[in-house]
Amino acid sequence: MKDGIGENSGIKVDTITKNYGPLRVLAGISMTIPSQKIVAILGPSACGKTTFLSILAGLEQPDAGTVTGLSTQGVGFLFQEPRLLDWLTVYDNLTFVLTDKLPQANLRPAIEEYLKSMDLYAYRNYYPQKLSGGQRQRVAIARALLYPSPVLLMDEPFKSLDLGLKFQLIRDFLELWSKQPRTVICVTHDVKEALLLADEIYFFSQKPTVIKEHFIIRKPRAERSLDDPDLLEMEQEMIKVLIEENNRSPRLL
């Protein structure tokens, strides 16, 4: 089930290296991220997954290597915490990110469509503190997908949710994403989550971090289930890789 890097690409990462003092975090990361596909990044805790996202976003600079295909593209974010503005209503939180991004005539219909898709329309005039944790994360998902960027970076957005809610929100996310696909790079610690979300999965090693494995999931998302034999086989192989890397101690330069 493992495969090489695909040829149809939107973003090319070439030999990215990042050090913090004597600690080498990323030690030559290369990958090609296809346009309008979802790529998941898994690996041990603190192996540099979030650092990698920060470099893609331009928030940090690599010590060596290049990222191409992002210079003229906007980037959206979906974080583990919803990061809503508490002094704005649900509706106004969505309006806030769309200022000068959509024609005024299209603004309300777009927001209302997403609120209805995420089962939030009845809560459009609520403030975030009046919502449940799952509802706040739904608002964050709607906001991230409403923002008209061709690339979306996600840093463990489903991590703090209970199992049932997590998989419901993954389904909600994929339903909205399918209406307007964009390139997504998602950091996660959850193998099942990656199997449901991603077209491709990269495993990062312990520090100094390199790409340990690369999987391509060819089964259509509509046909995926957590008890599918092919996905269960892939899950076991991925868990084995994670256990091996978690048992390995990080090293300095």
C-alpha contacts under 8 A as a table, 3 or more apart, distances in Angstrom:
res1	aa1	res2	aa2	distance
1	M	215	F	6.22
1	M	216	I	6.66
1	M	217	I	7.59
1	M	234	M	7.32
2	K	213	E	7.53
2	K	214	H	5.85
2	K	215	F	4.44
2	K	216	I	6.21
3	D	214	H	6.41
3	D	215	F	5.87
3	D	216	I	6.18
4	G	214	H	7.10
5	I	31	M	6.76
5	I	32	T	6.21
5	I	214	H	7.93
6	G	9	S	7.09
6	G	32	T	6.81
6	G	33	I	8.00
6	G	34	P	7.26
7	E	32	T	7.65
7	E	34	P	7.81
8	N	34	P	5.56
8	N	35	S	7.31
9	S	12	K	6.98
9	S	32	T	5.81
9	S	33	I	5.44
9	S	34	P	3.82
9	S	35	S	5.58
10	G	32	T	7.41
10	G	33	I	5.81
10	G	34	P	4.88
10	G	35	S	4.28
10	G	36	Q	7.94
10	G	69	G	5.86
10	G	183	T	7.77
11	I	32	T	5.86
11	I	33	I	5.04
11	I	34	P	6.67
11	I	35	S	7.28
11	I	67	V	7.15
11	I	68	T	5.77
11	I	69	G	4.52
11	I	70	L	6.54
12	K	30	S	7.61
12	K	31	M	6.12
12	K	32	T	4.59
12	K	33	I	6.33
12	K	67	V	5.76
12	K	68	T	5.22
12	K	69	G	6.38
13	V	16	I	6.84
13	V	29	I	7.03
13	V	30	S	4.93
13	V	31	M	5.12
13	V	32	T	6.14
13	V	65	G	7.74
13	V	66	T	6.07
13	V	67	V	4.63
13	V	68	T	6.62
14	D	28	G	7.64
14	D	29	I	6.60
14	D	30	S	4.52
14	D	31	M	6.73
14	D	65	G	5.52
14	D	66	T	5.26
14	D	67	V	6.31
15	T	27	A	7.69
15	T	28	G	4.10
15	T	29	I	4.79
15	T	30	S	4.89
15	T	64	A	7.21
15	T	65	G	4.78
15	T	66	T	6.93
16	I	26	L	6.72
16	I	27	A	6.86
16	I	28	G	4.74
16	I	29	I	4.80
16	I	30	S	6.59
16	I	62	P	6.25
16	I	63	D	7.53
16	I	64	A	5.67
16	I	65	G	4.24
16	I	66	T	6.26
16	I	67	V	7.92
17	T	24	R	7.79
17	T	25	V	7.49
17	T	26	L	4.79
17	T	27	A	4.83
17	T	28	G	4.97
17	T	29	I	6.79
17	T	62	P	5.80
17	T	63	D	5.57
17	T	64	A	5.09
17	T	65	G	6.28
18	K	24	R	6.20
18	K	25	V	5.62
18	K	26	L	4.89
18	K	27	A	6.84
18	K	62	P	5.15
18	K	63	D	5.13
18	K	64	A	7.07
19	N	22	P	6.89
19	N	23	L	5.59
19	N	24	R	4.30
19	N	25	V	5.51
19	N	26	L	6.97
19	N	63	D	6.86
20	Y	23	L	5.22
20	Y	24	R	6.38
20	Y	25	V	7.14
21	G	24	R	7.77
22	P	252	L	6.43
22	P	253	L	6.25
23	L	208	P	7.77
23	L	251	R	7.74
23	L	252	L	4.92
23	L	253	L	5.86
24	R	27	A	6.58
24	R	207	K	6.81
24	R	208	P	5.22
24	R	209	T	7.83
24	R	252	L	6.02
24	R	253	L	5.32
25	V	47	C	6.85
25	V	48	G	5.89
25	V	207	K	5.40
25	V	208	P	4.95
25	V	209	T	5.77
26	L	29	I	6.57
26	L	48	G	6.55
26	L	52	F	7.84
26	L	207	K	7.02
26	L	208	P	5.69
26	L	209	T	4.66
26	L	210	V	6.58
27	A	207	K	7.96
27	A	208	P	5.48
27	A	209	T	5.29
27	A	210	V	5.65
28	G	65	G	7.57
28	G	209	T	7.70
28	G	210	V	6.21
29	I	209	T	7.67
29	I	210	V	5.72
29	I	211	I	6.44
30	S	211	I	7.81
33	I	37	K	7.58
33	I	39	V	6.99
33	I	183	T	7.86
34	P	37	K	5.73
34	P	183	T	7.20
35	S	182	R	6.99
35	S	183	T	5.26
36	Q	150	P	7.90
36	Q	181	P	5.44
36	Q	182	R	4.12
36	Q	183	T	4.00
36	Q	184	V	7.10
37	K	181	P	7.52
37	K	182	R	6.65
37	K	183	T	5.04
37	K	184	V	6.23
37	K	198	A	7.68
37	K	199	D	6.28
38	I	183	T	6.03
38	I	184	V	4.58
38	I	185	I	6.00
38	I	186	C	7.35
38	I	197	L	6.90
38	I	198	A	4.84
38	I	199	D	5.39
38	I	200	E	6.81
39	V	184	V	6.10
39	V	185	I	4.90
39	V	186	C	6.18
39	V	198	A	5.30
39	V	199	D	5.92
39	V	200	E	4.90
39	V	201	I	5.74
39	V	202	Y	7.59
40	A	185	I	5.84
40	A	186	C	4.68
40	A	187	V	5.78
40	A	188	T	6.91
40	A	194	A	5.90
40	A	197	L	7.74
40	A	198	A	5.73
40	A	199	D	7.92
40	A	200	E	6.34
40	A	201	I	4.72
40	A	202	Y	6.28
41	I	49	K	6.99
41	I	185	I	7.34
41	I	186	C	6.06
41	I	187	V	4.72
41	I	188	T	6.23
41	I	201	I	5.93
41	I	202	Y	5.00
41	I	203	F	6.03
41	I	204	F	7.15
42	L	49	K	7.56
42	L	187	V	6.25
42	L	188	T	5.58
42	L	189	H	5.66
42	L	190	D	7.62
42	L	191	V	7.64
42	L	201	I	7.30
42	L	202	Y	6.22
42	L	203	F	4.88
42	L	204	F	6.09
43	G	47	C	6.61
43	G	49	K	7.43
43	G	189	H	6.73
43	G	203	F	5.35
43	G	204	F	4.65
43	G	205	S	6.09
43	G	206	Q	7.45
43	G	242	L	6.42
43	G	245	E	7.64
44	P	47	C	5.63
44	P	189	H	7.64
44	P	204	F	7.35
44	P	205	S	6.94
44	P	206	Q	6.27
44	P	242	L	6.63
44	P	245	E	6.47
44	P	246	N	5.61
45	S	189	H	7.85
46	A	49	K	7.21
47	C	204	F	7.09
47	C	205	S	6.87
47	C	206	Q	5.35
47	C	207	K	5.51
47	C	208	P	7.79
47	C	209	T	6.34
48	G	51	T	4.97
48	G	52	F	6.10
48	G	207	K	7.58
48	G	209	T	7.04
49	K	52	F	5.12
49	K	53	L	6.50
49	K	187	V	6.47
49	K	204	F	7.62
50	T	53	L	5.01
50	T	54	S	6.19
50	T	155	D	6.90
50	T	187	V	7.28
51	T	54	S	5.01
51	T	55	I	6.32
51	T	60	E	7.72
52	F	55	I	5.19
52	F	56	L	6.39
53	L	56	L	5.04
53	L	57	A	6.17
53	L	153	L	6.94
53	L	155	D	7.81
53	L	187	V	7.99
54	S	57	A	5.03
54	S	58	G	6.17
54	S	59	L	5.08
54	S	60	E	5.57
55	I	58	G	5.02
55	I	59	L	5.87
55	I	60	E	4.80
55	I	61	Q	5.73
55	I	62	P	6.56
56	L	59	L	7.69
56	L	67	V	7.05
56	L	70	L	7.89
57	A	60	E	7.66
57	A	75	V	6.70
57	A	153	L	7.88
58	G	61	Q	6.58
62	P	65	G	6.65
62	P	66	T	7.74
67	V	70	L	7.22
68	T	71	S	6.79
69	G	72	T	7.48
69	G	73	Q	7.61
70	L	73	Q	5.07
70	L	74	G	7.53
73	Q	149	S	7.06
73	Q	150	P	6.49
73	Q	151	V	7.27
74	G	148	P	7.95
74	G	149	S	4.90
74	G	150	P	6.35
74	G	151	V	6.58
75	V	149	S	5.50
75	V	150	P	6.82
75	V	151	V	4.97
75	V	152	L	5.69
75	V	153	L	7.13
76	G	144	A	6.13
76	G	147	Y	6.74
76	G	149	S	5.93
76	G	151	V	6.20
76	G	152	L	4.56
76	G	153	L	6.11
77	F	144	A	6.15
77	F	152	L	5.65
77	F	153	L	4.92
77	F	154	M	5.82
77	F	155	D	7.95
78	L	82	P	7.66
78	L	140	A	6.88
78	L	141	I	6.79
78	L	144	A	5.96
78	L	152	L	7.39
78	L	153	L	6.29
78	L	154	M	4.62
78	L	155	D	6.42
78	L	157	P	6.20
79	F	82	P	6.37
79	F	83	R	7.61
79	F	154	M	5.81
79	F	155	D	4.98
79	F	156	E	6.42
79	F	157	P	4.97
80	Q	155	D	6.00
80	Q	156	E	5.11
80	Q	157	P	3.81
80	Q	158	F	6.34
80	Q	159	K	6.41
80	Q	160	S	7.22
81	E	137	Q	7.50
81	E	157	P	6.91
82	P	136	R	6.11
82	P	137	Q	5.24
82	P	139	V	7.62
82	P	140	A	5.21
83	R	140	A	7.44
84	L	93	N	6.77
84	L	128	P	6.89
84	L	136	R	7.68
84	L	140	A	7.06
85	L	88	L	5.64
85	L	93	N	6.45
85	L	128	P	7.50
86	D	89	T	7.53
86	D	127	Y	6.36
86	D	128	P	5.58
86	D	129	Q	6.74
87	W	127	Y	6.97
88	L	91	Y	7.85
88	L	92	D	5.54
88	L	93	N	5.78
88	L	127	Y	6.18
88	L	128	P	7.74
89	T	92	D	5.05
89	T	93	N	6.04
89	T	124	R	6.74
89	T	125	N	5.30
89	T	126	Y	5.27
89	T	127	Y	4.42
89	T	128	P	6.75
90	V	93	N	5.15
90	V	94	L	6.63
90	V	123	Y	7.02
90	V	124	R	4.97
90	V	125	N	5.97
90	V	126	Y	5.87
90	V	127	Y	6.02
90	V	128	P	6.59
90	V	139	V	6.93
91	Y	94	L	5.38
91	Y	95	T	6.29
91	Y	111	I	7.42
91	Y	124	R	4.95
91	Y	125	N	6.28
92	D	95	T	4.74
92	D	96	F	5.89
93	N	96	F	5.24
93	N	97	V	7.14
93	N	143	R	7.54
94	L	97	V	5.85
94	L	98	L	6.87
94	L	111	I	6.85
94	L	139	V	7.84
94	L	142	A	7.60
94	L	143	R	5.32
94	L	146	L	7.66
95	T	98	L	5.23
95	T	99	T	6.50
95	T	107	L	7.61
95	T	111	I	7.48
96	F	99	T	5.77
97	V	101	K	7.91
97	V	143	R	7.22
97	V	147	Y	6.41
98	L	101	K	4.89
98	L	102	L	6.23
98	L	107	L	7.70
98	L	146	L	7.63
98	L	147	Y	6.30
99	T	102	L	7.09
100	D	103	P	7.31
101	K	147	Y	7.79
101	K	148	P	7.08
102	L	106	N	6.39
102	L	107	L	6.05
103	P	106	N	5.41
103	P	107	L	6.37
104	Q	107	L	5.14
104	Q	108	R	7.65
105	A	108	R	7.10
105	A	109	P	7.95
106	N	109	P	5.70
106	N	110	A	6.12
107	L	110	A	5.40
107	L	111	I	6.28
108	R	111	I	5.21
108	R	112	E	6.01
109	P	112	E	5.19
109	P	113	E	6.04
110	A	113	E	5.22
110	A	114	Y	6.45
110	A	146	L	7.78
111	I	114	Y	5.30
111	I	115	L	6.14
111	I	146	L	7.59
112	E	115	L	5.00
112	E	116	K	6.09
112	E	121	Y	6.86
113	E	116	K	5.28
113	E	117	S	6.17
114	Y	117	S	4.95
114	Y	118	M	6.15
114	Y	142	A	6.06
114	Y	146	L	7.67
114	Y	176	L	7.81
115	L	118	M	5.24
115	L	119	D	6.12
115	L	120	L	4.78
115	L	121	Y	4.79
115	L	124	R	7.41
115	L	139	V	7.91
115	L	142	A	7.21
116	K	119	D	4.98
116	K	120	L	5.82
116	K	121	Y	5.06
117	S	120	L	7.61
117	S	172	D	7.80
117	S	176	L	7.52
118	M	121	Y	7.85
118	M	138	R	6.32
118	M	139	V	7.81
118	M	142	A	7.23
118	M	172	D	6.67
119	D	122	A	7.60
120	L	123	Y	5.22
120	L	124	R	6.34
120	L	135	Q	7.48
120	L	138	R	7.83
120	L	139	V	7.64
121	Y	124	R	5.20
122	A	125	N	7.83
123	Y	126	Y	5.22
126	Y	130	K	6.44
126	Y	131	L	7.44
127	Y	130	K	5.66
127	Y	131	L	7.24
128	P	131	L	5.38
128	P	136	R	6.39
129	Q	132	S	7.86
131	L	134	G	8.00
131	L	135	Q	5.77
131	L	136	R	6.10
132	S	135	Q	5.14
132	S	136	R	6.25
133	G	136	R	5.18
133	G	137	Q	6.32
134	G	137	Q	5.14
134	G	138	R	6.23
134	G	161	L	7.31
134	G	165	L	7.00
135	Q	138	R	4.95
135	Q	139	V	6.36
136	R	139	V	5.10
136	R	140	A	6.36
137	Q	140	A	4.87
137	Q	141	I	6.17
137	Q	157	P	7.98
138	R	141	I	5.04
138	R	142	A	6.18
138	R	169	L	7.16
139	V	142	A	5.11
139	V	143	R	6.06
140	A	143	R	5.02
140	A	144	A	6.11
141	I	144	A	5.17
141	I	145	L	6.21
141	I	173	F	6.75
142	A	145	L	5.29
142	A	146	L	5.89
143	R	146	L	5.11
143	R	147	Y	6.28
144	A	147	Y	5.47
144	A	152	L	7.55
145	L	148	P	7.29
145	L	176	L	7.45
145	L	177	W	7.14
149	S	152	L	6.99
149	S	182	R	7.82
150	P	182	R	5.18
150	P	183	T	6.17
151	V	182	R	5.86
151	V	183	T	4.75
151	V	184	V	5.84
151	V	185	I	7.94
152	L	182	R	7.14
152	L	183	T	6.23
152	L	184	V	4.77
152	L	185	I	6.48
153	L	184	V	5.87
153	L	185	I	5.03
153	L	186	C	5.98
154	M	157	P	6.24
154	M	184	V	7.39
154	M	185	I	6.19
154	M	186	C	4.51
154	M	187	V	6.10
155	D	186	C	6.04
155	D	187	V	4.97
155	D	188	T	6.84
156	E	159	K	5.39
156	E	186	C	7.02
156	E	187	V	5.47
156	E	188	T	4.82
156	E	189	H	7.34
157	P	160	S	7.85
158	F	161	L	5.75
158	F	166	K	5.72
158	F	169	L	7.77
158	F	170	I	7.89
159	K	166	K	7.84
159	K	188	T	7.66
159	K	189	H	7.92
161	L	165	L	6.23
161	L	166	K	5.45
162	D	165	L	5.54
162	D	166	K	5.92
163	L	166	K	5.10
163	L	167	F	6.43
164	G	167	F	5.54
164	G	168	Q	6.32
165	L	168	Q	5.04
165	L	169	L	6.10
166	K	169	L	5.27
166	K	170	I	6.23
167	F	170	I	4.93
167	F	171	R	6.26
167	F	193	E	7.70
168	Q	171	R	5.14
168	Q	172	D	6.23
169	L	172	D	4.81
169	L	173	F	5.95
170	I	173	F	5.04
170	I	174	L	6.17
170	I	193	E	7.83
170	I	196	L	7.90
170	I	197	L	7.26
171	R	174	L	5.18
171	R	175	E	6.13
172	D	175	E	5.18
172	D	176	L	6.44
173	F	176	L	5.37
173	F	177	W	6.02
174	L	177	W	4.87
174	L	178	S	5.90
174	L	197	L	7.41
175	E	178	S	5.33
175	E	179	K	6.84
176	L	179	K	5.42
176	L	180	Q	7.01
177	W	180	Q	5.38
177	W	181	P	5.08
177	W	182	R	7.25
178	S	181	P	5.29
188	T	191	V	7.78
188	T	193	E	7.55
188	T	194	A	7.06
190	D	193	E	5.28
190	D	194	A	6.42
191	V	194	A	5.13
191	V	195	L	6.22
191	V	235	E	6.56
191	V	238	M	7.12
191	V	239	I	7.32
192	K	195	L	5.06
192	K	196	L	6.35
192	K	226	L	7.16
192	K	235	E	7.16
193	E	196	L	5.34
193	E	197	L	6.16
194	A	197	L	5.12
194	A	198	A	5.49
194	A	201	I	7.08
195	L	198	A	5.93
195	L	217	I	7.61
195	L	231	L	7.16
195	L	235	E	7.70
196	L	221	R	6.76
196	L	224	R	6.70
196	L	225	S	7.50
196	L	226	L	7.96
197	L	221	R	7.58
198	A	201	I	6.54
198	A	217	I	7.25
199	D	216	I	6.05
199	D	217	I	5.27
199	D	218	R	7.05
200	E	214	H	7.32
200	E	215	F	5.65
200	E	216	I	4.43
200	E	217	I	5.92
201	I	214	H	5.77
201	I	215	F	5.09
201	I	216	I	6.41
201	I	217	I	7.94
202	Y	211	I	6.71
202	Y	212	K	7.57
202	Y	213	E	5.94
202	Y	214	H	4.61
202	Y	215	F	6.50
203	F	211	I	5.75
203	F	212	K	5.33
203	F	213	E	5.09
203	F	214	H	6.32
204	F	209	T	6.10
204	F	210	V	5.78
204	F	211	I	4.74
204	F	212	K	5.46
204	F	213	E	7.43
205	S	208	P	7.56
205	S	209	T	5.06
205	S	210	V	5.55
205	S	211	I	6.15
205	S	212	K	5.41
205	S	245	E	5.92
206	Q	209	T	5.39
206	Q	210	V	7.80
206	Q	245	E	5.84
206	Q	246	N	7.27
206	Q	248	R	6.80
206	Q	249	S	7.06
206	Q	250	P	5.46
207	K	210	V	7.74
207	K	250	P	4.73
207	K	251	R	5.95
207	K	252	L	7.62
208	P	250	P	6.72
208	P	251	R	6.24
208	P	252	L	6.96
208	P	253	L	7.18
211	I	214	H	7.46
219	K	223	E	6.70
219	K	224	R	6.77
220	P	223	E	5.49
220	P	224	R	6.69
221	R	224	R	5.17
224	R	228	D	6.74
224	R	231	L	7.73
225	S	228	D	5.35
225	S	231	L	7.74
226	L	231	L	6.93
226	L	232	L	7.00
227	D	231	L	7.40
227	D	232	L	6.47
228	D	231	L	5.37
228	D	232	L	6.02
229	P	232	L	4.99
229	P	233	E	6.14
230	D	233	E	5.21
230	D	234	M	6.35
231	L	234	M	4.97
231	L	235	E	5.92
232	L	235	E	4.89
232	L	236	Q	6.24
233	E	236	Q	5.30
233	E	237	E	6.48
234	M	237	E	5.14
234	M	238	M	6.20
235	E	238	M	5.07
235	E	239	I	6.10
236	Q	239	I	5.12
236	Q	240	K	6.21
237	E	240	K	5.16
237	E	241	V	6.49
238	M	241	V	5.09
238	M	242	L	6.29
239	I	242	L	5.01
239	I	243	I	6.12
240	K	243	I	5.18
240	K	244	E	6.22
241	V	244	E	5.17
241	V	245	E	6.28
242	L	245	E	5.19
242	L	246	N	5.97
243	I	246	N	5.07
243	I	247	N	6.14
244	E	247	N	5.32
244	E	248	R	6.55
245	E	248	R	5.09
246	N	249	S	7.54
